[in-house]
Amino acid sequence: MIGPGKTFDTNKYFVITTDAIGGGESSSPKDGLGQDFPRYTIRDMMAAQHALVTRGLELATLRAVGGSSMGSFVSLEWGIHHPEMVRSLILLVPSPKAEANFQLTVDLMTSVIALDPQWQGGRYTHNPVQGLRLAGMLHYPWAVSAAYLSRVPAPQLAKELEESARSYSGWDANSLVFRYAASRAHDVATPFGGDMTAALSQIAAPTLVLPSASDRLFSLDEARRIRDGVKHASYAEIPSDLGHCADRAAPDTPEGRFIDQQIRAFLAKIE
């Protein structure tokens, strides 16, 4: 979605992309601390990004802050805690908090990793790859919809299940467990005594809310809470049976074209 002529057109915009704390190229448990790595939160991710932008790049405002799934958690934190900096928000498959079904999914994924004999309470000498593979397989049916699972041919389903398993096995186990723990605990209302209305009312920026119509991890009810709680919200459901994975649709798919059109039209209105 990022590049010349793409949704986030680098011929028009200066685009900053970051790996969040705890994974990718950012500091994470895999760097050596393992279980002794500090437990971090979604707000910590936002604070680190804020430091990058203000102290590192010395920027005073951002035309847009956007992200999908966990990235929507982080983006909402930007809008709530730094409304003076953010001129717009773009939220793909978003939620203002981790819902019970997502929390249960995370608990089950963490449990199957812990059942791997290699886990050793997180102080392992060999990454518990088999547990990670099972966590990826467990996550897969929640990431798509029942309708999608019903229409996909068995060979394709097997291939996608294996791809999910392989993707998860590429993580360091502690890094994955800590990352999901941060997402599992998230609720934008926590600093406001649990008052979601008060939290969302802090957002002054125009906000584009793009949930997937078939999402089973982050419900439409929570996306609509964002729509109803933010002063200047635009809302459109991605028409798809891809579930939570609709945000990853290729540009030449109906979902990809829908997302592209919505974001381009929204950004064109932001001065």
N, C-alpha and C positions, 0 to 999 in steps of 0.2 A: 504493500500500500504506500510505500515511501519511495520517491525517486522522481526523475524528470517526467512530467506529464501524468504521474500517478495521482491517487487520491490526495495524498499529502505531497503536493507538487514542489519539488526542490528547485524548480525554476522560479517559483513564486515565494516560497517560504523557507526560512532557516529552521530546520527540524533537529531537535535534540532527542535522541533516544538513549535510555538508560537501562542497564541491568539492575534490578532491585537488590537491596541488601540480601545476602544469603544465597545467591545463585548467580549463574552466568559468570561474568568476569569481575563482579563485585566481591568484596570480602565475604567469606562463607565458612561454615564448619569444615569443609573439605580442605581448607588451607592449612589445617593442622590442629586447631583447637577442638574439633569434634564436639563432644558433649559439653565442653567447657566454653563453647562459643556463646556469647550473650544471647538470651532470648530477646527477640525483637518483635515489633508490632508494625501494623500497616502505617500508623502515624510516624513511626521511626523511618520508614521508607520515604514518606513524604518530606520529613524534616531533612533527610540526607539530600533529596532532590532539590529542596529549597536552598540548602547551603551551596550545592553545585551551581545553581542558577544565579544566586545573589552574590556569593563570595567568590565563586570560581569564574563565572562568566560575566559577573557584574551587570546583570540585567535587572531592570526595575519592573517590567511587565512582560506578560506572555500573551500572544494573540489567542492561543488555545492551549488547554491541557487536556489530554485524552488518554484513554486506555480501555482495555476490555477485561472483563471478569475481575481478577484481582487488581488489574490496572484501573478499573472503574472505582474500586475502593479507594485507591491512592488519589485518583483524580477528584473524587468527592471531598477528600480531606484537604486538598489544595483549595477548592472552592469555599469550603467552610472556614478554614483557618487563615487563608490569605486572600480574601476577596478583593483587596486593593491591587493585587498583582495579576489576577486571572481575568482576561477579557471574555473568555468563553470556555465551556466544558463540553467534551465529546465523550459520551459514555456508551460503550458497546457491551451488550449482555450484562447489564449492571444490577447491583443491589446495594442498598444502604447498610446491610448487615449480613452476617452469616446466618442463614435460616437453619432450622432444626434438621431438615433432610440433608443439607450440605454438611452440617456438623457430624451427623451420623456416618455419612460416607467417608469423611476424613478419619473418624474413629476406627472404622473398619479397615481402611487402607493402612493406618498406623499399626493396627493389630496384626495384620498379615505380614508386615515387615518384621515386627517383633517376634513372630513365630519362626522366622528363619533362624536356624541354629547359629549362623554366622553373626547375627545381630549383637549378641553379647552385651545387652543393655546399652547399646549405642557406643560401646568402647571396643569396636571391632578392629581386627587386623586385616580382614578381607571384607570388602563391601558385600552386604547381603543381597546379591543380585537376584536370587530366586524370589525373595520376599518383595523386592521392588517390582519384578515382573508381574507377580500376582496382584500387587497394588494397582498397576496399570491396567490389568485385565478387569479388576473390580470396578475401576473408575469408568471404563469405557461405556457400559450401558447407561450410566447416568448422564454421560456427556452428550448423548444423542436422544432421540425420542423413540417411543414404542412403535410409532408409525414407520420410522426409518428402519428400525430393526426388522419389521415385517416385510418391507419391500426389497431389502438388500439381498441379493443372491448369496447362498451359503459360502461359496468360495471367497467372495468379496468380504463378507462378514469375518471370516477366519483371518483374512489378510489384515483387515483393519484392527482386529483384536490383537494380532501379533505385533503390528506397528505400535499400538499403545503400550504393550508389554515391553518392547524394545526401547521405546522412548523413555519410559520410567527407569529401566535398568541402566540408562546412561547417567542417571543422577547419583551423587553421593547420598547415601541413605539419611545421614543426619541433616544434610542440607535440605532434602525433600521433606523430612518430618518437621523440621523447624519452619519451613516455608508454609506448609499447610497449617501448622499450629497458629501462625500469625493470621492467616486468612480465617481459620475457624473461630478465633476469638474476636473478630472485628465487628464493631457496631459504631457507626458514626455518632450515635446518640450518647455514648458512654461519657464524654466530657460534659454533657448537658443533663446529667442526672437521669439518663434514660429517656429524655424527652426528644423524640424524633422530629417533631414539628419545630422545636426550637433549633435543633441542629441544622435542618434543611433550610430554615428561614435565613440562615447566615449567608447563603449563597446569593450573590448579587448578579453574577454573570449569566448571560443567555446560555442555556444548557440543552444540548441535544441528547435525548434518551432513546437508545435503539436496542430494545430487548428482542430476543428471539421468541416468536409466537409459540414455539414448542419446547421451551427451556424447562428441564426437570431439575436442574441444580439451583438456579436462581429464578424464583417465580415471577410471573407477570404482576402479581399483587404488589410485590416489593418495588418493581420498576415503576408501577403506577403511583406508589407512595412518593417516589422521587418527583415524578411529573406533577403531582398535586402539591408537593411541599416546597418546590422551588418557584420563585416568583416569575421567572422568564424561561419556561421550559417548552421545548418542542419535542413531541413524542411520536414515534412511528415504530410499529412492530415489524421485525424482519419476517416476511412470509416464507416460512421454511419448516421442514420436518427434521432439520439437522440438529435441533435442540441447542444446547449450550455451544456446540461447535459451529453454529451459523456464522460467528464472527471470523472464522478461519476460511470461509468459502473462497474459492479461487475467483479472480477478477472477472472471468468470462462466464460465471454461473449467474443464475437469477439473483441469488442472495448477494453475490459480490457486486453486481451492478446496482442493486437496490442500496446497499451500504454506500457505495461510491457516490451515487446521485444525492443521497441525503446529506452526506458530509460536505460535498462540494457546494451544494446550495446553501448550507448553513454557514460555511466559512466565508462565502461571498458576501454575507450580510454583516460580518464582523469587521469593524473598522480598526 
